[in-house]
Amino acid sequence: MKIIITKDVKEYREAARKYVSPDDNVIEIGCASGGTTRIISKIARKVLAIDKSESELERAKERLSNSRNIIFKCMDAFNVREILEIVRTELNGKVDIVMIDIGGVEDPAKVLSLARKYLIVFKPKLIIIKNKLLLDFISKCTTWTSK
């Protein structure tokens, strides 16, 4: 299990291109109008694209109407129980990668809470997060080593 934190859309999409593989089922939280969804869907087996904004999700559906491996859902990503049901029925219960972009400057505590929920429930091999504030904070951290 690995967690990658990126600072911006460019890095986030680079990470998607590098780590998503053809056998992967991916949950994308915060798909917005589908820019990253397009990239993921060209590589992954299936993509569950989630966003709270109905208008953004409609734009994504229009832009990606020819993609047959995307499941769009307008919902709150914190509703893990409902998402688990979707994963069971649409992704055969398997999630390989979770991608989280709920705002590049969203409160890091909220982002970490969401990532932790998905880590516990879905046990993905990888979580990719786009959040500049979280990356800035973590870059200042170090681990303690006793001598």
N, C-alpha and C positions, 0 to 999 in steps of 0.2 A: 504494500500500500504506500502510495506516494501522494504528496500534495505539492502542486506547483502554483506559485503566486506570481501573477504578472501585473505590470503597472498600467498597461494601456491596451487598446484594441489590437494594435499591431502585434505585440508580444502574445496576446491571448490567441489570436488566430494562427500565429506561427506555432504555438504549442499544440493547437488542435491538429494542424497539418503534420506535425512531427509524431504525435503520440496516438492519434486515432487510427485504428486499423480496420480492414474490411469485415472482420468478425465481431466488431464491437457494437454493443447497444449503448447509446449515449443519452443521458438526460441533460438537456440544456436549460438552465434556469436563467430567465431574463433574456429570451431570444429576441425581443424587440421586433424590428421589421425584417429580421431574417438574414442579415449579412453573414454572421458566423454560422448560422444554421445551414446556409447554402454550402459552405466549405465542408462542414461535418457530414452532411448528407451525401456528398460525392464520394466519401470514403467509408463511412460506417454502414453496418447492416441496417440498423434502425435508429431513429432519433425521436425522442420525446421532447418536443419544444414547448416550453412553458413560459407564459408571461401574464402579468396581472392586467395589462392594458388591452382591452378588446380591440381598440383601433390599431395598435401596433401589431397585434396578432393577425388582424384582417389583412394588413399590408403584407405581412410575411406570407400568409396563405396565397395571396394574389401573386407575389413575386415567385413563389416556389410551387405553383400549382401543378407543374409537370413532375415534381419529385414524388415518387410513390413510397418512399421509406420514411416519411415524416408524419408524426402524429402531433397535431397542434392542440394545446389545451390552455384555455384562459382560466387561470386559477392562482391562488396564493401558494407559493412553493413551500411554505411552512406547513401546509396541509399534507403532511407526509402519509397519513393513513389513506387518503384518497389517491395519492400518487402511487402508493404501493399496490393498490387494486388495479390501476392502469398498467403498471409494470407486470403484474401477474397475467393480465389478459392480453396485452399488446406486445410485450417483450419477453414472453415466456419466463417471467420471474427473474430475468438476468440483467444486471446493470454493470457494465465494465468501466465506464467513465462518467463522471459528473462534472459538468462545466457550469460555473456560477459567475454571472455578471449581473448583479442587481444594482448597479450604479458604481462607477469607479471610485467614488468618494463616500460610499455608504459606510455607516458606522461599523468598524472592524468587528466589534463584539457581535453584532447582528449577523455578519457574514460568517464568522466562526461558529456561531450557534447553528446556523443553517448547515454548514459543512459537516459539523459534528453529527447532526441528525441523519444526514445522508450516509455518512461513514458507518454509523451504527446499524441503520436499517438495511442499506443496500450492499454494504461491503465492497465497494468498487475497487478496482486495482489502482485507480488514479482519480484525483479531484484536481481540476484546474480552476483557479479563482482569478478574476480580474478585480483588483482593488488596490489602488495606489496607497491609501492610508495604511492598510494592513501591511503591504510590502515595506513601506517606510518604517513602520514600527518594528517589524521583524528584522530588518537589516541592521537595527541598532542592538539587537539581542545577541547574546553569546551563551554558551552553556558553561556551567560551573564544573571545574575539575579539581578534585582534592589531590593534594600531593602527599 
